[in-house]
């Protein structure tokens, strides 16, 4: 993910995301460079405006809003067992989200 855009959002509520929900990143939808699982949805407020926004674990294991990356393209939903291009698995280890491995379309991982 490229450098983050600044934000000043207040989180009012957090809801778990469905396991087949992904945030995709890249220069265009034809060249998706990275797909990360959405870990939760947040009801946020910024300057009096409320929105529901996706939160992901980034490449360094930190959680961040998906749209805070300048190359955020959008959210995709995959059928159970399918993965989007350049997908990464994310694990919660010692209360930290960590990128574990590349996830292939056949469900296998590479370390």
N, C-alpha and C positions, 0 to 999 in steps of 0.2 A: 504494500500500500504506500502511496506517496504521502508527502507531508500533510499533516492534519490541518483542517480549517479551524479557527478559533470558535468557541461556543460558550454560552453562559446559560445553560439550561438547568432548570430545577426539575428533578425527578419526583413525581407524585406517587407513582405506582409502578411495580414491576410484575410482569406476567411471563411464565415460561413459554418458550417458543416450541412449535411442533418440530420434531427431529428432521423433517425433510425440507426445512426452510433455509435458504442460502442467500448470502449477500455476495454479489459479483463485482469485480473490480477490473479495470483495464482502460484502454484508450477508446474502445468502441465495443459494441455487442458482438462484432465479428472477431475481435481479438481479446477475449476474456483472459486476463493474466493470472487471476487468483479468485478462488471461491472459498468463502469461510462460512461455517454454519452460524446461523443466528441463534444466540443462546437465550435471549429473552426480548420481550417488547417492553418499552418504557413509555408511560404517559408522562410527557414533559411539558414544561411551560417556559417560554422565553418571550419577554416583552409583552406579556399579557395574552399570548397566543398558545393554545394547547395543541399538541400533536402526539400521535403514537409513533414511536421510532424504534428501529431495530438496533440491537446491541450485539457486537461480535467480540470474539477474542482475537487480537491482532497477532502478527508474527512474533511478537515478543512476549506473549502471554498476558498482556494487559487487556482489560475490556474497554471498548470504546464504541461510540455511536458509529454505525456503518457509514452514514453520510458525512462524517467528519473528514473522511479521506477525499482528496480532490479527484481521485479516479474511481469513485463509487458510481456504478452504473445502475444498480437497482437490486430488487429482491426477486428471487425465483423460487418456485415450489416444484419439487421433483416427486415423482411417484416413489413409493416405498422401494428402497433398494437401488434407485438410480442416483447418480451424482452429476453435478454440473462440471464444466471444464475446469481443470487445474484446481480441483478440490483439495482442501487440507482438513485433516481430522484435528480436533481440539479436545484435550482432556483436562479435567480439573484435578490437579496434583497439589497437595498441601495448600489448599485454598487459593491456588494460582492456576489460571487457564494457560495451558501450554500447547503449542502446535506440535503434534506428535509425528505425523507422517503425511506424505502425499497419498491421496485416496484415488485409486484407479476406477474406471467405469465398471470393472468386474468385481468391485468391492474389496480387492486386495490392496495392501498398503506397501509403500516402499519407505525405507528409513534413511 
